[in-house]
C-alpha cells in the first residue's frame, strides 16, 4: 500500500515546525519582528530548503521586508546548525528565505471584492429608489 505523503513532505512539515521555533526563540534581531513560517519547499534529495515567511511588527514596504529577509539569510548558517541539533538527518538542508506575498495579495483581493460589493449595493439602492418614487406618483 502506498503512503499518503512523500518523505519530502513529512520532512518539510517537521522542518517548518522547527524553523518556527528556532526563529522565534533564537534569532533576536529587531529588524525581523515576528516571523511566520508559511511554507517550506524541500528538494527531493533533502539538501535545499526554500522557506516562505511573512512578518508582523514591521512595515510591509519592500525595503523593510527585504531587510528582514536579508537578516534571516545572513543567519541561515546559525539556523542550519540549530536544525542539525534538533532533527536527526543525514544531511541538514541549506536554507534560503523568501518573502511570501500571498497574504498581502489575499488582503488586496479582499479589499477589491469589498469595494465591488459596496459599489454594487450602492448601485442597486439607487435603482430601487427611483422605481419606488415613480410608483407612488
ABEGO torsion letter per residue (X at the ends): XBBABBAAAAAAAAAAAAAAAAAAAABBBAAAEBBBBABBBBBAAGABBBBBBBBBGBBABAAAAAAAAAAAAAAAAAAAAAAAAABBBABBBBBBBBBBAAAAAAAAAAAAAAAAAAAAAAAAAAAAAAAAAAAAX
